[in-house]
Structure formats: C-alpha cells, structure tokens
Amino acid sequence: MDYPLLSAFWTMLLFFGLMLWLYLLFVVISDIFRSRDLSGWGKAGWLTAVIVLPLLGVLAYTIFRGDSMGERAMADRQRQQALYQGFQPSAVQSQGIADDMAKLVELRRSGEISEEDFQRAKSRVLT
C-alpha cells in the first residue's frame, strides 16, 4: 500500500489531462457539426479523422480550421440570442394584446372608428 505523493500528483495530472482532452474533443466535434462551410463528406472526413486518430485528428483540425472556430461559435451564440429575443412569453404577449384592446376601446369611445371597425380590429388583435 505504498503510494507516494509524487505518484498521487502524477495521477491527478493525468486525470485532469484526460478531462481537458475530452473537453477539447467535444468542442472539435461540435464545431465540425456547426460548420456551415463544410459539405457532408467534409464533415464525415473530419469526424472520421477525429474518431480514428484522436490526437492527430484534433491537432490537424485545430491547425487547419482552428482560426475560424471562434467565429462559428460566436455566430451560433448570436443566432441563439436572436431566437431567444424573438420568443416572447405569453405574459408579454397578453400585455401587448391588452394595450391594443385599450387603444381600440379608446378609438371607439372617441368616435374615430365605428362599431363594425372595432369588431373587425378586435378579432384581428385576439387571433
């Protein structure tokens, strides 16, 4: 049961190296699928290289395509942000509907629109 401190340090170093390697592998594989400028065959080739020869494949991928990995990640984040901004919870939508209905009621009260116009506009707001 002899496990010196240097061996424990070496084991921890190998463990964290493995975790770093798995993270890098995950980033490269996700970048392969995220890349819009690669064809299907190009993606299959890079994925095969990364899986069959992991160290050499990841190293080659970062050398040849690593400069644009950040740009693709940023574009993906911006696309996700735009989708999130476009999504409005129902509470925000209902508040917009309530505001539109209040404006329509005020226009009808002031006589600027007829009852028929009010009903038509109300059906458009509520659908």
GROMACS elastic network, one bead per residue, 0.5 to 0.9 nm:
[ bonds ]
;  ai    aj funct       b0    kb
    3     6     6  0.82945   500
    3     7     6  0.63325   500
    3     8     6  0.69780   500
    4     7     6  0.54060   500
    4     8     6  0.65564   500
    4     9     6  0.88545   500
    5     8     6  0.50652   500
    5     9     6  0.61915   500
    5    10     6  0.85958   500
    6    10     6  0.61085   500
    6    11     6  0.85936   500
    7    11     6  0.60846   500
    7    12     6  0.85857   500
    8    11     6  0.50665   500
    8    12     6  0.62185   500
    8    13     6  0.85574   500
    9    12     6  0.51607   500
    9    13     6  0.61231   500
    9    14     6  0.86548   500
   10    13     6  0.50136   500
   10    14     6  0.61897   500
   10    15     6  0.85784   500
   11    14     6  0.51322   500
   11    15     6  0.61115   500
   11    16     6  0.86880   500
   12    16     6  0.61468   500
   12    17     6  0.83670   500
   13    16     6  0.53198   500
   13    17     6  0.60072   500
   13    18     6  0.85649   500
   14    18     6  0.60862   500
   14    19     6  0.86534   500
   15    18     6  0.51066   500
   15    19     6  0.63484   500
   15    20     6  0.87004   500
   16    20     6  0.60940   500
   16    21     6  0.84634   500
   17    20     6  0.50387   500
   17    21     6  0.60638   500
   17    22     6  0.86164   500
   18    22     6  0.61556   500
   18    23     6  0.85946   500
   19    22     6  0.51377   500
   19    23     6  0.62107   500
   19    24     6  0.86457   500
   20    23     6  0.51160   500
   20    24     6  0.61874   500
   20    25     6  0.85693   500
   21    24     6  0.51011   500
   21    25     6  0.60814   500
   21    26     6  0.85717   500
   21    55     6  0.89407   500
   22    26     6  0.61206   500
   22    27     6  0.86332   500
   23    26     6  0.50662   500
   23    27     6  0.62114   500
   23    28     6  0.86673   500
   24    27     6  0.50592   500
   24    28     6  0.61499   500
   24    29     6  0.85748   500
   24    58     6  0.80623   500
   25    28     6  0.52045   500
   25    29     6  0.61234   500
   25    30     6  0.85372   500
   25    50     6  0.79277   500
   25    54     6  0.80019   500
   25    58     6  0.69474   500
   26    29     6  0.52365   500
   26    30     6  0.60896   500
   26    31     6  0.84867   500
   27    30     6  0.52250   500
   27    31     6  0.60626   500
   27    32     6  0.86358   500
   28    32     6  0.61734   500
   28    33     6  0.88382   500
   28    50     6  0.83794   500
   28    58     6  0.69129   500
   28    61     6  0.76163   500
   28    62     6  0.79234   500
   28    66     6  0.89429   500
   28    69     6  0.84908   500
   29    32     6  0.50657   500
   29    33     6  0.65555   500
   29    34     6  0.86509   500
   29    46     6  0.86993   500
   29    47     6  0.68889   500
   29    50     6  0.78287   500
   29    58     6  0.89598   500
   30    33     6  0.52789   500
   30    34     6  0.60425   500
   30    35     6  0.86165   500
   31    35     6  0.59424   500
   31    69     6  0.66597   500
   31    72     6  0.75364   500
   31    73     6  0.76502   500
   32    35     6  0.54606   500
   32    36     6  0.88205   500
   32    38     6  0.80507   500
   32    42     6  0.89508   500
   32    43     6  0.60263   500
   32    44     6  0.89129   500
   32    46     6  0.72471   500
   32    47     6  0.72132   500
   33    36     6  0.79876   500
   33    38     6  0.87710   500
   33    43     6  0.68765   500
   33    47     6  0.89216   500
   34    72     6  0.72549   500
   34    73     6  0.81351   500
   34    76     6  0.79060   500
   35    38     6  0.59767   500
   35    39     6  0.88941   500
   35    43     6  0.83499   500
   35    69     6  0.85291   500
   35    72     6  0.68145   500
   36    39     6  0.76768   500
   36    72     6  0.86853   500
   38    41     6  0.78491   500
   38    42     6  0.54685   500
   38    43     6  0.60984   500
   39    42     6  0.50272   500
   39    43     6  0.62382   500
   39    44     6  0.85708   500
   40    43     6  0.51473   500
   40    44     6  0.61461   500
   40    45     6  0.85767   500
   41    45     6  0.60183   500
   41    46     6  0.86008   500
   42    45     6  0.50462   500
   42    46     6  0.62000   500
   42    47     6  0.84408   500
   43    46     6  0.52569   500
   43    47     6  0.59568   500
   43    48     6  0.84256   500
   44    47     6  0.50945   500
   44    48     6  0.59910   500
   44    49     6  0.85336   500
   45    48     6  0.51252   500
   45    49     6  0.61652   500
   45    50     6  0.86271   500
   46    49     6  0.50084   500
   46    50     6  0.61057   500
   46    51     6  0.85752   500
   46    57     6  0.73574   500
   46    58     6  0.88670   500
   46    61     6  0.74339   500
   47    50     6  0.50860   500
   47    51     6  0.61021   500
   47    52     6  0.84400   500
   47    57     6  0.83711   500
   48    51     6  0.51695   500
   48    52     6  0.57684   500
   48    53     6  0.79913   500
   48    57     6  0.83329   500
   49    52     6  0.53827   500
   49    53     6  0.55629   500
   49    54     6  0.69557   500
   49    56     6  0.78193   500
   49    58     6  0.79148   500
   49    60     6  0.88802   500
   49    61     6  0.88650   500
   50    53     6  0.56240   500
   50    55     6  0.74483   500
   50    56     6  0.74529   500
   50    58     6  0.55959   500
   50    59     6  0.88708   500
   50    60     6  0.88805   500
   50    61     6  0.81241   500
   51    54     6  0.53005   500
   51    57     6  0.75156   500
   51    58     6  0.89433   500
   52    57     6  0.78425   500
   53    56     6  0.55499   500
   53    57     6  0.54329   500
   53    58     6  0.81920   500
   54    57     6  0.51131   500
   54    58     6  0.59377   500
   54    59     6  0.83064   500
   55    58     6  0.54971   500
   55    59     6  0.60821   500
   55    60     6  0.85529   500
   56    59     6  0.50774   500
   56    60     6  0.59598   500
   56    61     6  0.84604   500
   57    60     6  0.51417   500
   57    61     6  0.60364   500
   57    62     6  0.86060   500
   58    61     6  0.50142   500
   58    62     6  0.61323   500
   58    63     6  0.85132   500
   59    62     6  0.52992   500
   59    63     6  0.61952   500
   59    64     6  0.87106   500
   60    63     6  0.50634   500
   60    64     6  0.60626   500
   60    65     6  0.81964   500
   60    66     6  0.89569   500
   61    64     6  0.53107   500
   61    65     6  0.55186   500
   61    66     6  0.64861   500
   62    65     6  0.54250   500
   62    67     6  0.75499   500
   62    69     6  0.83378   500
   63    66     6  0.56254   500
   63    67     6  0.78325   500
   64    67     6  0.77135   500
   65    68     6  0.59870   500
   65    69     6  0.67428   500
   66    69     6  0.51653   500
   66    70     6  0.78301   500
   67    70     6  0.69957   500
   67    71     6  0.80229   500
   68    71     6  0.50956   500
   68    72     6  0.63093   500
   68    73     6  0.86646   500
   69    72     6  0.52484   500
   69    73     6  0.62162   500
   69    74     6  0.86521   500
   70    73     6  0.50298   500
   70    74     6  0.60675   500
   70    75     6  0.85321   500
   71    74     6  0.51102   500
   71    75     6  0.61196   500
   71    76     6  0.85498   500
   72    75     6  0.50759   500
   72    76     6  0.61033   500
   72    77     6  0.85932   500
   73    76     6  0.50787   500
   73    77     6  0.61950   500
   73    78     6  0.86493   500
   74    77     6  0.50288   500
   74    78     6  0.61402   500
   74    79     6  0.85403   500
   75    78     6  0.50620   500
   75    79     6  0.61031   500
   75    80     6  0.86048   500
   76    79     6  0.50325   500
   76    80     6  0.61821   500
   76    81     6  0.85358   500
   77    80     6  0.50843   500
   77    81     6  0.60438   500
   77    82     6  0.85622   500
   78    82     6  0.60957   500
   78    83     6  0.85916   500
   79    82     6  0.51285   500
   79    83     6  0.62996   500
   79    84     6  0.86474   500
   80    83     6  0.50612   500
   80    84     6  0.61417   500
   80    85     6  0.85734   500
   81    85     6  0.60395   500
   81    86     6  0.85095   500
   82    86     6  0.60943   500
   82    87     6  0.86813   500
   83    86     6  0.50675   500
   83    87     6  0.63685   500
   84    87     6  0.52289   500
   84    88     6  0.80581   500
   85    88     6  0.72359   500
   88    91     6  0.80789   500
   88    92     6  0.62304   500
   88    93     6  0.65857   500
   89    92     6  0.55590   500
   89    93     6  0.65305   500
   89    94     6  0.88014   500
   90    94     6  0.59228   500
   90    95     6  0.84356   500
   91    94     6  0.51231   500
   91    95     6  0.61678   500
   91    96     6  0.86870   500
   92    95     6  0.51037   500
   92    96     6  0.63625   500
   92    97     6  0.87660   500
   93    96     6  0.50586   500
   93    97     6  0.62742   500
   93    98     6  0.86337   500
   94    98     6  0.60561   500
   94    99     6  0.85457   500
   95    98     6  0.50038   500
   95    99     6  0.62009   500
   95   100     6  0.86270   500
   96    99     6  0.51081   500
   96   100     6  0.62011   500
   96   101     6  0.86053   500
   97   100     6  0.50616   500
   97   101     6  0.60900   500
   97   102     6  0.85474   500
   97   125     6  0.64672   500
   97   126     6  0.70874   500
   98   101     6  0.50961   500
   98   102     6  0.61265   500
   98   103     6  0.86603   500
   99   102     6  0.50824   500
   99   103     6  0.62884   500
   99   104     6  0.86895   500
  100   103     6  0.51468   500
  100   104     6  0.62585   500
  100   105     6  0.87188   500
  100   122     6  0.86593   500
  100   125     6  0.70953   500
  101   105     6  0.61520   500
  101   106     6  0.85713   500
  101   121     6  0.88979   500
  101   122     6  0.69295   500
  101   125     6  0.74075   500
  101   126     6  0.87501   500
  102   105     6  0.51379   500
  102   106     6  0.61975   500
  102   107     6  0.86476   500
  103   106     6  0.50986   500
  103   107     6  0.61810   500
  103   108     6  0.86571   500
  104   107     6  0.50556   500
  104   108     6  0.61924   500
  104   109     6  0.86051   500
  104   113     6  0.84356   500
  104   118     6  0.65722   500
  104   121     6  0.76398   500
  104   122     6  0.75174   500
  105   108     6  0.51032   500
  105   109     6  0.61229   500
  105   110     6  0.86081   500
  105   118     6  0.77349   500
  106   109     6  0.50700   500
  106   110     6  0.61459   500
  106   111     6  0.85834   500
  106   112     6  0.88753   500
  107   110     6  0.52143   500
  107   111     6  0.62468   500
  107   112     6  0.53893   500
  107   113     6  0.60066   500
  107   114     6  0.88122   500
  107   118     6  0.83490   500
  108   111     6  0.50810   500
  108   112     6  0.60622   500
  108   113     6  0.52315   500
  108   114     6  0.63561   500
  108   115     6  0.68996   500
  108   117     6  0.86796   500
  108   118     6  0.66111   500
  109   112     6  0.77721   500
  109   113     6  0.84165   500
  110   113     6  0.79727   500
  111   114     6  0.67182   500
  113   116     6  0.80823   500
  113   117     6  0.59040   500
  113   118     6  0.64760   500
  114   117     6  0.51504   500
  114   118     6  0.61321   500
  114   119     6  0.86982   500
  115   119     6  0.61950   500
  115   120     6  0.86388   500
  116   119     6  0.52108   500
  116   120     6  0.62816   500
  116   121     6  0.86517   500
  117   120     6  0.51217   500
  117   121     6  0.60673   500
  117   122     6  0.83845   500
  118   121     6  0.51916   500
  118   122     6  0.59142   500
  118   123     6  0.85852   500
  119   123     6  0.61949   500
  119   124     6  0.87069   500
  120   123     6  0.52952   500
  120   124     6  0.64777   500
  120   125     6  0.88660   500
  121   124     6  0.50660   500
  121   125     6  0.62235   500
  121   126     6  0.86591   500
  122   125     6  0.50904   500
  122   126     6  0.61155   500
  122   127     6  0.86147   500
  123   126     6  0.52328   500
  123   127     6  0.61888   500
  124   127     6  0.54427   500
